[in-house]
Amino acid sequence: MRLASRLRHDRRGVTVVEFALIAPVMCLMMMGLGDLLYNMYAKELLEGSIQKAARDSAIQGGAQQTAEIDSDVMEMMGAIMPRPTPNCAPTPPSGTFCSTRQSYEVFSAAGPEPFNDDNNDGQRNPTECYQDLNRNGSWDVSPGPGSPGQGGANDVTLYTIKITYARIFPVPRLFGWSDNNSVSAQALLKNQPYATRADPTITWKCS
């Protein structure tokens, strides 16, 4: 009885047991936070890289140097994945990138077609006039596909790059997620007026 009483009140080693219970949860939380921060770092690095690349693409001759400009972006991403290869598959492997360029005549063509919000309700009603930028006879809430490539002088280009890299923490695998992660960035800039171009004709429709 005396021995049982001593054992019941002996709390030596409790801290070790408690730590063994809490440590796995803490490690998972720390690795999850690390994965999130690494994703944010990759996103910010790509955003900064593509902005410079978009400006280089907008000058005269940029349309003929897209491969070199993409290569410069990937060189800046060397901290995330060295020597990435181009791959635009729906589910690309790690260590790859996909770049696309779509050009438009004006900035507004890269978004919903502008309209006159006569009643200030924030949405386009059937009687409100709109700019038929793609000349299809109807108002489009989504931007048109544009023309592939960098376009010419004074064109507006939507430059998009997506990278896929291997995660550095194994936490997503525990939830059945992919070991790879993808982040993308976009830049919308107007090409420099290095050549003359007739202003596009914008048609207004009210039906």
C-alpha positions as CSV (number, residue, x, y, z in Angstrom):
1,M,0.0,0.0,0.0
2,R,2.8,2.4,0.9
3,L,4.5,1.7,-2.5
4,A,1.3,2.2,-4.4
5,S,0.7,5.5,-2.6
6,R,4.2,6.7,-3.5
7,L,3.8,5.8,-7.2
8,R,0.4,7.5,-7.3
9,H,1.9,10.8,-6.2
10,D,5.2,10.5,-8.0
11,R,5.1,13.0,-10.9
12,R,8.6,12.5,-12.2
13,G,8.6,12.0,-16.0
14,V,5.3,13.7,-16.5
15,T,6.9,16.4,-18.6
16,V,8.5,13.9,-20.9
17,V,5.1,12.2,-21.5
18,E,3.4,15.6,-22.1
19,F,6.1,16.6,-24.5
20,A,5.8,13.4,-26.4
21,L,2.1,14.1,-26.9
22,I,2.4,17.7,-27.9
23,A,5.6,17.5,-30.0
24,P,4.1,15.9,-33.1
25,V,1.3,18.5,-33.3
26,M,3.8,21.3,-32.8
27,C,6.1,19.9,-35.5
28,L,3.2,19.6,-38.0
29,M,2.1,23.2,-37.3
30,M,5.6,24.5,-37.7
31,M,6.1,22.6,-41.0
32,G,2.7,23.7,-42.2
33,L,3.6,27.3,-41.5
34,G,7.0,26.9,-43.2
35,D,5.3,25.5,-46.3
36,L,2.9,28.5,-46.4
37,L,5.7,31.0,-45.9
38,Y,7.8,29.3,-48.6
39,N,4.9,29.5,-51.0
40,M,4.5,33.2,-50.3
41,Y,8.3,33.7,-50.9
42,A,8.1,31.9,-54.3
43,K,5.0,34.0,-55.2
44,E,6.7,37.3,-54.3
45,L,9.9,36.4,-56.1
46,L,8.0,35.5,-59.3
47,E,6.0,38.7,-59.1
48,G,9.1,40.8,-59.0
49,S,10.8,38.8,-61.8
50,I,7.9,39.0,-64.2
51,Q,7.5,42.8,-63.8
52,K,11.0,43.4,-65.1
53,A,10.5,40.8,-67.8
54,A,7.3,42.4,-69.0
55,R,9.0,45.8,-69.3
56,D,11.8,44.2,-71.4
57,S,9.2,42.5,-73.6
58,A,7.4,45.8,-74.3
59,I,10.3,47.5,-76.1
60,Q,11.0,47.1,-79.8
61,G,12.3,43.7,-80.6
62,G,10.8,42.2,-77.4
63,A,8.4,40.0,-79.4
64,Q,11.4,38.3,-81.0
65,Q,13.2,37.7,-77.7
66,T,10.5,36.0,-75.6
67,A,12.5,32.8,-75.0
68,E,15.5,34.8,-73.8
69,I,13.2,37.0,-71.5
70,D,11.6,33.9,-70.1
71,S,15.0,32.4,-69.4
72,D,16.0,35.6,-67.5
73,V,12.9,35.2,-65.3
74,M,13.8,31.6,-64.6
75,E,17.3,32.6,-63.7
76,M,15.9,34.9,-61.1
77,M,13.9,32.0,-59.7
78,G,17.1,29.9,-59.2
79,A,16.6,30.0,-55.4
80,I,13.3,28.1,-55.9
81,M,14.3,25.6,-58.6
82,P,17.5,25.5,-60.6
83,R,17.4,25.1,-64.4
84,P,13.6,24.7,-64.9
85,T,12.3,23.4,-68.2
86,P,9.2,24.6,-70.1
87,N,6.1,22.5,-69.6
88,C,2.5,23.7,-70.1
89,A,0.8,20.4,-69.3
90,P,-2.4,20.5,-67.1
91,T,-0.5,18.8,-64.3
92,P,3.2,19.6,-64.9
93,P,6.0,18.0,-62.9
94,S,8.2,19.9,-60.5
95,G,11.0,22.0,-61.8
96,T,9.0,23.3,-64.8
97,F,7.4,26.6,-65.9
98,C,4.8,27.7,-68.4
99,S,4.7,31.2,-70.0
100,T,2.0,32.6,-72.1
101,R,1.4,36.0,-73.8
102,Q,-2.0,37.4,-75.0
103,S,-2.1,40.8,-76.7
104,Y,-5.1,43.2,-77.0
105,E,-5.7,46.5,-78.8
106,V,-6.6,48.4,-75.6
107,F,-6.4,47.8,-71.9
108,S,-10.1,47.5,-71.5
109,A,-10.2,44.5,-73.8
110,A,-8.2,42.5,-71.2
111,G,-11.2,42.6,-68.8
112,P,-15.0,42.8,-68.8
113,E,-16.2,45.0,-71.6
114,P,-16.9,48.6,-70.3
115,F,-20.5,49.7,-70.0
116,N,-22.5,52.7,-68.9
117,D,-23.9,51.9,-65.5
118,D,-26.8,54.3,-65.8
119,N,-28.6,53.2,-62.5
120,N,-25.3,52.8,-60.6
121,D,-26.2,49.3,-59.5
122,G,-22.8,47.9,-60.3
123,Q,-24.0,45.5,-63.0
124,R,-24.8,45.7,-66.7
125,N,-28.5,45.7,-67.5
126,P,-29.9,44.9,-71.0
127,T,-30.7,48.6,-71.8
128,E,-27.2,49.9,-70.8
129,C,-24.8,50.7,-73.6
130,Y,-21.4,48.8,-73.7
131,Q,-18.2,48.7,-75.8
132,D,-18.3,45.8,-78.1
133,L,-14.5,45.4,-78.1
134,N,-14.4,41.9,-79.7
135,R,-17.1,42.8,-82.1
136,N,-19.2,39.7,-81.4
137,G,-22.5,41.7,-80.9
138,S,-23.0,40.9,-77.2
139,W,-21.6,42.2,-73.9
140,D,-18.9,39.9,-72.4
141,V,-18.2,39.7,-68.7
142,S,-15.0,37.8,-69.3
143,P,-12.1,39.1,-71.3
144,G,-11.7,37.9,-74.8
145,P,-8.9,35.5,-75.7
146,G,-6.9,38.1,-77.4
147,S,-4.2,37.3,-79.9
148,P,-1.4,34.9,-79.0
149,G,2.1,36.5,-78.6
150,Q,3.5,39.8,-77.6
151,G,1.7,41.8,-80.2
152,G,3.0,45.0,-81.9
153,A,3.5,48.6,-81.1
154,N,1.0,50.1,-78.7
155,D,-0.7,46.7,-78.1
156,V,-1.5,45.7,-74.5
157,T,0.0,42.3,-73.5
158,L,-1.0,40.1,-70.7
159,Y,2.1,38.1,-69.7
160,T,1.6,35.1,-67.5
161,I,4.1,32.7,-66.0
162,K,3.4,29.6,-63.8
163,I,6.1,27.7,-62.0
164,T,5.8,24.3,-60.4
165,Y,8.3,23.3,-57.8
166,A,8.7,20.5,-55.2
167,R,7.5,21.3,-51.7
168,I,10.3,21.3,-49.1
169,F,8.0,20.1,-46.2
170,P,6.1,16.7,-46.2
171,V,3.0,18.0,-44.5
172,P,0.7,18.2,-47.6
173,R,1.4,14.5,-48.3
174,L,-0.2,13.6,-45.0
175,F,-3.5,15.1,-46.3
176,G,-3.2,13.4,-49.7
177,W,-2.1,16.6,-51.5
178,S,0.6,16.7,-54.2
179,D,4.2,16.9,-53.4
180,N,4.4,19.7,-55.9
181,N,3.1,23.2,-55.7
182,S,2.3,25.8,-58.5
183,V,2.3,29.6,-58.3
184,S,1.6,32.0,-61.1
185,A,2.1,35.7,-61.7
186,Q,0.8,38.2,-64.3
187,A,1.8,41.5,-65.7
188,L,-0.4,43.7,-68.0
189,L,1.7,46.3,-69.8
190,K,1.4,48.4,-73.0
191,N,4.1,48.0,-75.7
192,Q,6.1,51.0,-76.4
193,P,5.0,53.1,-79.5
194,Y,8.0,52.1,-81.5
195,A,5.9,52.1,-84.7
196,T,2.8,53.9,-85.9
197,R,-0.5,52.2,-85.5
198,A,-4.0,53.3,-86.3
199,D,-6.2,53.7,-83.2
200,P,-8.7,50.8,-83.0
201,T,-12.3,51.5,-83.7
202,I,-14.5,51.0,-80.6
203,T,-18.2,50.2,-81.3
204,W,-20.8,51.1,-78.8
205,K,-24.0,49.0,-78.6
206,C,-27.1,49.5,-76.5
207,S,-29.0,46.2,-76.7
